[in-house]
Amino acid sequence: MGTMLQMNPSTLVLARADLVSLRLRGRGCQISCMAGRLWVTASGCPKDSMLAAGDEVTFTGRSRIVVEALRTATVRLEMWNGVRANARAAVPLCGQPLGLQQ
């Protein structure tokens, strides 16, 4: 997998029902569930994502993302500016699991 330009990762531990809200403003974001279970939704996306340990989703563009812990969970957020250096991930769809991008 390629590298991300100007990457800024954060790892958070969320208690059940804790929320994290992000505004992309043209940036990209990868959300990874390290432990527990997460619900992820983004403005403008018709489908929400449910993530278990080991799952991740990628968002790009301009939207608001909300992540909720369905039980105690560890989440890793990676934000980047610019183009992601990965030929498979030219323009990820909102909430599309990484393994299913085309």
C-alpha positions as CSV (number, residue, x, y, z in Angstrom):
1,M,0.0,0.0,0.0
2,G,1.3,3.5,-0.8
3,T,2.0,6.3,1.6
4,M,-0.3,9.2,2.4
5,L,0.8,12.8,2.0
6,Q,0.8,15.0,5.2
7,M,-0.7,12.1,7.3
8,N,-1.9,12.9,10.8
9,P,-3.0,9.7,12.7
10,S,-4.8,9.7,16.0
11,T,-5.9,6.7,18.1
12,L,-8.8,7.1,20.5
13,V,-10.5,4.8,23.0
14,L,-14.2,5.4,23.1
15,A,-16.7,4.2,25.7
16,R,-20.1,2.8,24.6
17,A,-22.2,5.5,23.0
18,D,-19.2,8.0,22.7
19,L,-19.2,10.0,19.5
20,V,-16.5,11.6,17.4
21,S,-17.4,14.1,14.7
22,L,-15.1,15.2,11.9
23,R,-15.4,17.7,9.1
24,L,-13.3,16.8,6.1
25,R,-13.2,20.1,4.1
26,G,-11.6,18.5,1.1
27,R,-9.3,16.2,3.0
28,G,-9.2,12.4,3.1
29,C,-9.8,10.2,6.1
30,Q,-9.3,6.6,6.9
31,I,-11.2,5.2,9.9
32,S,-9.9,1.9,11.3
33,C,-11.6,-0.1,14.1
34,M,-8.7,-1.6,16.2
35,A,-11.0,-3.2,18.8
36,G,-14.7,-3.2,19.7
37,R,-17.5,-2.1,17.3
38,L,-18.2,1.2,15.5
39,W,-21.0,2.8,13.6
40,V,-19.8,5.3,11.0
41,T,-22.0,7.7,8.9
42,A,-21.1,10.6,6.6
43,S,-23.3,13.4,5.2
44,G,-24.2,12.8,1.6
45,C,-23.6,9.0,1.8
46,P,-26.6,6.8,1.4
47,K,-25.2,4.0,3.5
48,D,-23.7,3.8,7.0
49,S,-20.8,1.5,7.9
50,M,-20.6,-0.9,10.8
51,L,-17.0,-1.7,11.7
52,A,-15.6,-4.6,13.8
53,A,-12.0,-5.0,14.8
54,G,-9.8,-5.0,11.7
55,D,-12.3,-3.2,9.5
56,E,-11.7,0.2,8.0
57,V,-13.4,2.7,5.7
58,T,-12.0,5.7,3.7
59,F,-13.8,9.0,2.9
60,T,-12.7,11.9,0.7
61,G,-14.2,15.2,-0.2
62,R,-16.2,17.6,1.8
63,S,-18.5,16.0,4.4
64,R,-19.2,15.6,8.1
65,I,-18.4,12.1,9.5
66,V,-19.8,10.8,12.8
67,V,-18.3,7.8,14.5
68,E,-20.1,6.1,17.4
69,A,-18.9,3.3,19.6
70,L,-21.5,0.6,19.9
71,R,-19.4,-0.9,22.7
72,T,-16.0,0.1,24.1
73,A,-13.8,0.5,21.0
74,T,-10.4,1.7,19.9
75,V,-10.5,3.7,16.7
76,R,-7.6,5.0,14.6
77,L,-8.2,8.1,12.5
78,E,-5.8,9.0,9.7
79,M,-6.4,12.4,8.0
80,W,-4.4,13.5,5.0
81,N,-4.3,16.5,2.6
82,G,-3.5,16.0,-1.1
83,V,-3.6,12.8,-3.1
84,R,-3.2,9.4,-1.6
85,A,-0.3,7.6,-3.3
86,N,-2.1,4.3,-4.1
87,A,-3.3,3.5,-7.6
88,R,-6.3,1.5,-6.3
89,A,-7.6,4.3,-4.3
90,A,-7.8,7.1,-6.8
91,V,-11.3,8.3,-5.7
92,P,-12.7,6.2,-2.9
93,L,-16.5,6.2,-2.6
94,C,-18.0,7.4,0.7
95,G,-17.7,4.8,3.3
96,Q,-16.5,2.1,0.9
97,P,-14.5,-0.6,2.7
98,L,-10.9,-0.5,1.5
99,G,-10.9,-4.0,0.1
100,L,-13.8,-3.2,-2.2
101,Q,-12.6,-0.1,-4.0
102,Q,-12.1,-0.1,-7.7
